[in-house]
Amino acid sequence: MRFLLPATVAIPLVFAALAVVAARSRTAQRVLSLVGVTASLVAAVAVLVLVERDGIASVTIGGWPAPVGISLVADLFASMMLVVGLITILAVLVYSIGQRGTDDLSAFHPVYLTLTAGIALSFLTGDLFNLFVAFEITLTSSYVLITLGGRRAQVRHGMTYVVVNLLASLLFLTGVGLIYAATGTVNMADLAEKVPALPGGLQTALGLLFLVVFGIKAAIFPLFNWLPDSYPTARVAVTAVFAGLLTKVGVYAVIRTQTLLFPEREPSTLLLVVAGLTMIIGVLGAIAQNDMKRILSFHIVSQIGYMILGLGLFTVAGLAGAVLFLVHQIPVKTSLFLTSGLVEQGAGSTALDRVGGLLRRSPLVAGLFALAALSLAGIPPFSGFVGKLALIDAGFGAGEYTIVAVSLVGSLLTLFSMAKIWNGVFWGQAEHPTERVAHGPARLRSPWVMNGATIALVGVTIAIAVFAGPIYHLCERAAETLIDPSGYISAVMGR
């Protein structure tokens, strides 16, 4: 463990530096990126196996004991998120190699590998300041990727993304300073013991501050306005990895801090209200759109509500459902954006009134979209159904019938919006067809690399449904350590 935990973060950084050196050779950069992400994924899988077998692992960088040293911590929650995240990153990297123009600029591969390191560090770090550092590594990389190519719309909407996230970073740094001033530490295991000794009003203020900070990054209601405009303008491969991972890193931080530093002993009315509003307003925004990518962007927001629901219940069943929903959402949401890229590649647009009839002209893409869309809507037997069933069961168990009803309404509206995409893009006829749709070949084809990456990621979502039982068991064990963090604290503090 002494080497595996740092390796998942260090390997992408080393290969990012090598990719800078190899800037003149696109082939060399591609090979370096694939090897770097694959090696990090292998290390992450080894970490998950060892944590599942031996329990929570903690390493302090430089040999300094906690809480002085920089701690990297892997419990089941962090390990599962890390593995699923790196699988998604690898699939999107392969997809980007097949998409024209995405990795043509020499900056893409080094920045993408740096983003990978930032995401890995976000899941593994054991103190608040290094969580801030991990977020800044991730966000700095994302600033470059979201404006890659420099189109006017990208730069304009990318500025909104930059400004909002810089504000969140400023609030985050302020929160770190305040909590250090109050407790004398930023180590999260140490804080878990010291925060409860603070005055109740100060605990509430700090808890709300961190909820706002991570809520902006997770795009919960009412802090989501920056997302639907920023994501659709970037290249599809970039949007896909953002949609699948960046908001989920924010949700991970919300769950980690709210359970470890500011734990509740009963359902949180505030979080349940936020969850319900996030679900419904996000899906209503999706229904109002007329572009496939914008519909999917609003669904990023809507689906975050289900994860906050599980946290708001503050039970083992609720948190297990939230973790399972997170594990399912990362590949499902990413694969939906990858299919939107296949549509754009073949038809030249993702506007519903400009594309139609792709079921006949591109049945593979239609099938991939259908599988991912049914999972997103929670239709059995797909992975989304398993995740939503776990959350609904937890809601009934906690007696929170209102939020259960809201979640069911959100699922029905999600199914309606997916049907809207199906009717507009794959089934019906375009009102104002693009040149490729109107006069293109009978069969619209995409590069096999893009198709293969999308098929693989949709296959991951199916595998989650097939192995839902064992995966839920892992999620339940992860939830138990979140509800009772004594094992996490002991592992970090070396007791």
TAGI-V107282 format. One record per residue. N is the residue number from 1. RES is the residue in three letters. SS is DSSP state (h for helix, s for strand, l for the rest). PHI is phi in radians with two decimals (999 if undefined). Layout:
BEGIN
N RES SS PHI
N RES SS PHI
END
This chain:
BEGIN
1 MET l 999
2 ARG l -0.96
3 PHE l -1.80
4 LEU h -1.17
5 LEU h -1.08
6 PRO h -1.13
7 ALA h -1.12
8 THR h -1.09
9 VAL h -1.60
10 ALA h -1.28
11 ILE h -1.02
12 PRO h -1.06
13 LEU h -1.18
14 VAL h -1.09
15 PHE h -1.26
16 ALA h -1.11
17 ALA h -1.12
18 LEU h -1.14
19 ALA h -1.17
20 VAL h -1.14
21 VAL h -1.09
22 ALA l -1.62
23 ALA l -1.04
24 ARG l -1.46
25 SER l -2.08
26 ARG h -1.15
27 THR h -1.08
28 ALA h -1.09
29 GLN h -1.10
30 ARG h -1.10
31 VAL h -1.10
32 LEU h -1.07
33 SER h -1.11
34 LEU h -1.10
35 VAL h -1.16
36 GLY h -1.11
37 VAL h -1.19
38 THR h -1.10
39 ALA h -1.10
40 SER h -1.13
41 LEU h -1.12
42 VAL h -1.06
43 ALA h -1.10
44 ALA h -1.15
45 VAL h -1.10
46 ALA h -1.09
47 VAL h -1.07
48 LEU h -1.06
49 VAL h -1.08
50 LEU h -1.21
51 VAL h -1.17
52 GLU h -1.09
53 ARG h -1.47
54 ASP h -1.89
55 GLY l 1.78
56 ILE l -1.06
57 ALA s -2.01
58 SER s -2.44
59 VAL s -2.31
60 THR s -1.86
61 ILE s -1.27
62 GLY l 1.45
63 GLY l 1.44
64 TRP l -1.31
65 PRO l -1.24
66 ALA l -1.21
67 PRO l -1.60
68 VAL l -1.33
69 GLY l -1.30
70 ILE s -1.40
71 SER s -1.71
72 LEU s -1.96
73 VAL s -2.27
74 ALA s -2.21
75 ASP l -1.85
76 LEU h -1.10
77 PHE h -1.06
78 ALA h -1.11
79 SER h -1.16
80 MET h -1.12
81 MET h -1.10
82 LEU h -1.13
83 VAL h -1.14
84 VAL h -1.12
85 GLY h -1.10
86 LEU h -1.27
87 ILE h -1.06
88 THR h -1.14
89 ILE h -1.04
90 LEU h -1.14
91 ALA h -1.09
92 VAL h -1.18
93 LEU h -1.08
94 VAL h -1.07
95 TYR h -1.04
96 SER h -1.12
97 ILE h -1.15
98 GLY h -1.48
99 GLN l -1.51
100 ARG l -1.05
101 GLY l 1.53
102 THR l -1.22
103 ASP l -1.86
104 ASP l -1.22
105 LEU l -1.40
106 SER l -1.13
107 ALA h -1.36
108 PHE h -1.02
109 HIS h -1.16
110 PRO h -1.05
111 VAL h -1.20
112 TYR h -1.10
113 LEU h -1.17
114 THR h -1.15
115 LEU h -1.01
116 THR h -1.03
117 ALA h -1.11
118 GLY h -1.11
119 ILE h -1.15
120 ALA h -1.06
121 LEU h -1.16
122 SER h -1.04
123 PHE h -1.35
124 LEU h -1.78
125 THR s -1.14
126 GLY l -1.94
127 ASP s -2.43
128 LEU h -1.16
129 PHE h -1.16
130 ASN h -1.29
131 LEU h -1.15
132 PHE h -1.07
133 VAL h -1.06
134 ALA h -1.08
135 PHE h -1.11
136 GLU h -1.23
137 ILE h -1.06
138 THR h -1.11
139 LEU h -1.24
140 THR h -1.07
141 SER h -1.11
142 SER h -1.18
143 TYR h -1.02
144 VAL h -1.22
145 LEU h -1.16
146 ILE h -1.26
147 THR l -1.89
148 LEU l -1.06
149 GLY l 1.83
150 GLY l 1.22
151 ARG l -1.20
152 ARG h -0.99
153 ALA h -1.11
154 GLN h -1.05
155 VAL h -1.15
156 ARG h -1.10
157 HIS h -1.31
158 GLY h -1.13
159 MET h -1.13
160 THR h -1.06
161 TYR h -1.03
162 VAL h -1.13
163 VAL h -1.12
164 VAL h -1.11
165 ASN h -1.28
166 LEU h -1.15
167 LEU h -1.10
168 ALA h -1.09
169 SER h -1.13
170 LEU h -1.10
171 LEU h -1.14
172 PHE h -1.08
173 LEU h -1.09
174 THR h -1.09
175 GLY h -1.09
176 VAL h -1.08
177 GLY h -1.10
178 LEU h -1.15
179 ILE h -1.25
180 TYR h -1.20
181 ALA h -1.09
182 ALA h -1.44
183 THR h -2.13
184 GLY l 1.41
185 THR l -2.67
186 VAL l -2.16
187 ASN s -1.22
188 MET h -1.18
189 ALA h -1.16
190 ASP h -1.16
191 LEU h -1.12
192 ALA h -1.05
193 GLU h -1.60
194 LYS h -1.67
195 VAL h -1.08
196 PRO h -1.06
197 ALA h -1.47
198 LEU l -1.31
199 PRO l -1.00
200 GLY h -1.01
201 GLY h -1.12
202 LEU h -1.20
203 GLN h -1.03
204 THR h -1.10
205 ALA h -1.10
206 LEU h -1.16
207 GLY h -1.08
208 LEU h -1.19
209 LEU h -1.07
210 PHE h -1.23
211 LEU h -1.15
212 VAL h -1.17
213 VAL h -1.02
214 PHE h -1.33
215 GLY h -1.16
216 ILE h -1.10
217 LYS h -1.22
218 ALA h -1.49
219 ALA l 1.14
220 ILE l -1.50
221 PHE l -1.18
222 PRO l -1.75
223 LEU l -1.86
224 PHE l -1.89
225 ASN h -1.03
226 TRP h -1.23
227 LEU h -1.32
228 PRO h -1.07
229 ASP h -1.50
230 SER h -1.40
231 TYR h -1.21
232 PRO l -1.14
233 THR l -1.44
234 ALA l -1.35
235 ARG l -1.10
236 VAL h -1.04
237 ALA h -1.07
238 VAL h -1.19
239 THR h -1.04
240 ALA h -1.09
241 VAL h -1.25
242 PHE h -1.13
243 ALA h -1.09
244 GLY h -1.32
245 LEU h -2.12
246 LEU h -1.12
247 THR h -1.16
248 LYS h -1.25
249 VAL h -1.11
250 GLY h -1.09
251 VAL h -1.11
252 TYR h -0.98
253 ALA h -1.15
254 VAL h -1.07
255 ILE h -1.12
256 ARG h -1.09
257 THR h -1.28
258 GLN h -1.23
259 THR h -1.50
260 LEU h -1.56
261 LEU l -1.74
262 PHE l -2.27
263 PRO l -1.23
264 GLU l -1.79
265 ARG l -1.92
266 GLU l -2.67
267 PRO l -0.94
268 SER l -1.64
269 THR h -1.07
270 LEU h -1.04
271 LEU h -1.16
272 LEU h -1.20
273 VAL h -1.13
274 VAL h -1.06
275 ALA h -1.07
276 GLY h -1.09
277 LEU h -1.15
278 THR h -1.12
279 MET h -1.04
280 ILE h -1.31
281 ILE h -1.17
282 GLY h -1.09
283 VAL h -1.28
284 LEU h -1.14
285 GLY h -1.08
286 ALA h -1.14
287 ILE h -1.09
288 ALA l -1.34
289 GLN l -1.53
290 ASN l -2.21
291 ASP s -2.42
292 MET h -1.01
293 LYS h -1.19
294 ARG h -1.24
295 ILE h -1.05
296 LEU h -1.16
297 SER h -1.15
298 PHE h -1.16
299 HIS h -1.24
300 ILE h -0.98
301 VAL h -1.11
302 SER h -1.00
303 GLN h -1.25
304 ILE h -1.06
305 GLY h -1.01
306 TYR h -1.17
307 MET h -1.20
308 ILE h -1.18
309 LEU h -1.01
310 GLY h -1.06
311 LEU h -1.16
312 GLY h -1.07
313 LEU h -1.21
314 PHE l 0.90
315 THR l -2.23
316 VAL h -1.07
317 ALA h -1.12
318 GLY h -1.12
319 LEU h -1.21
320 ALA h -1.09
321 GLY h -1.12
322 ALA h -1.13
323 VAL h -1.14
324 LEU h -1.10
325 PHE h -1.15
326 LEU h -1.06
327 VAL h -1.06
328 HIS h -1.29
329 GLN h -1.20
330 ILE h -1.01
331 PRO h -1.26
332 VAL h -1.16
333 LYS h -1.13
334 THR h -1.11
335 SER h -1.14
336 LEU h -1.11
337 PHE h -1.21
338 LEU h -1.15
339 THR h -1.17
340 SER h -1.11
341 GLY h -1.18
342 LEU h -1.13
343 VAL h -1.10
344 GLU h -1.13
345 GLN h -1.09
346 GLY h -1.46
347 ALA h -1.75
348 GLY l 1.51
349 SER l -2.88
350 THR l -2.11
351 ALA s -1.22
352 LEU l -1.13
353 ASP l -1.52
354 ARG l -1.99
355 VAL l -2.24
356 GLY l -2.97
357 GLY l 1.27
358 LEU h -1.28
359 LEU h -1.04
360 ARG h -1.42
361 ARG h -1.59
362 SER l -2.60
363 PRO h -1.08
364 LEU h -1.09
365 VAL h -1.10
366 ALA h -1.06
367 GLY h -1.15
368 LEU h -1.10
369 PHE h -1.09
370 ALA h -1.06
371 LEU h -1.09
372 ALA h -1.22
373 ALA h -1.16
374 LEU h -1.13
375 SER h -1.17
376 LEU h -1.06
377 ALA h -1.32
378 GLY l 1.44
379 ILE l -1.49
380 PRO l -1.19
381 PRO l -1.77
382 PHE l -1.37
383 SER h -1.09
384 GLY h -1.11
385 PHE h -1.11
386 VAL h -1.08
387 GLY h -1.13
388 LYS h -1.22
389 LEU h -1.08
390 ALA h -1.09
391 LEU h -1.21
392 ILE h -1.12
393 ASP h -1.07
394 ALA h -1.14
395 GLY h -1.12
396 PHE h -1.10
397 GLY h -1.09
398 ALA l -1.55
399 GLY l 1.33
400 GLU l -1.70
401 TYR h -1.27
402 THR h -1.14
403 ILE h -1.21
404 VAL h -1.12
405 ALA h -1.10
406 VAL h -1.08
407 SER h -1.14
408 LEU h -1.19
409 VAL h -1.08
410 GLY h -1.04
411 SER h -1.17
412 LEU h -1.11
413 LEU h -1.18
414 THR h -1.09
415 LEU h -1.06
416 PHE h -1.08
417 SER h -1.22
418 MET h -1.16
419 ALA h -1.13
420 LYS h -1.10
421 ILE h -1.12
422 TRP h -1.05
423 ASN h -1.16
424 GLY h -1.37
425 VAL h -1.68
426 PHE h -1.85
427 TRP h -1.82
428 GLY l -1.39
429 GLN l -1.90
430 ALA l -1.27
431 GLU l -1.28
432 HIS l -2.26
433 PRO l -1.13
434 THR l -1.22
435 GLU h -1.06
436 ARG h -1.18
437 VAL h -1.27
438 ALA h -1.31
439 HIS h -2.22
440 GLY l -1.36
441 PRO l -1.17
442 ALA l -1.10
443 ARG l -2.01
444 LEU l -1.63
445 ARG l -2.06
446 SER l -2.06
447 PRO l -0.97
448 TRP h -1.08
449 VAL h -1.12
450 MET h -1.13
451 ASN h -1.08
452 GLY h -1.11
453 ALA h -1.12
454 THR h -1.18
455 ILE h -1.04
456 ALA h -1.08
457 LEU h -1.26
458 VAL h -1.10
459 GLY h -1.06
460 VAL h -1.09
461 THR h -1.11
462 ILE h -1.19
463 ALA h -1.09
464 ILE h -1.09
465 ALA h -1.19
466 VAL h -1.12
467 PHE l -1.81
468 ALA h -1.06
469 GLY h -1.06
470 PRO h -1.06
471 ILE h -1.16
472 TYR h -1.11
473 HIS h -1.06
474 LEU h -1.10
475 CYS h -1.10
476 GLU h -1.14
477 ARG h -1.14
478 ALA h -1.09
479 ALA h -1.13
480 GLU h -1.10
481 THR h -1.26
482 LEU h -1.30
483 ILE h -1.20
484 ASP l -2.08
485 PRO l -1.43
486 SER h -1.06
487 GLY h -1.14
488 TYR h -1.07
489 ILE h -1.11
490 SER h -1.12
491 ALA h -1.11
492 VAL h -1.31
493 MET h -1.44
494 GLY l 1.27
495 ARG l -1.63
END
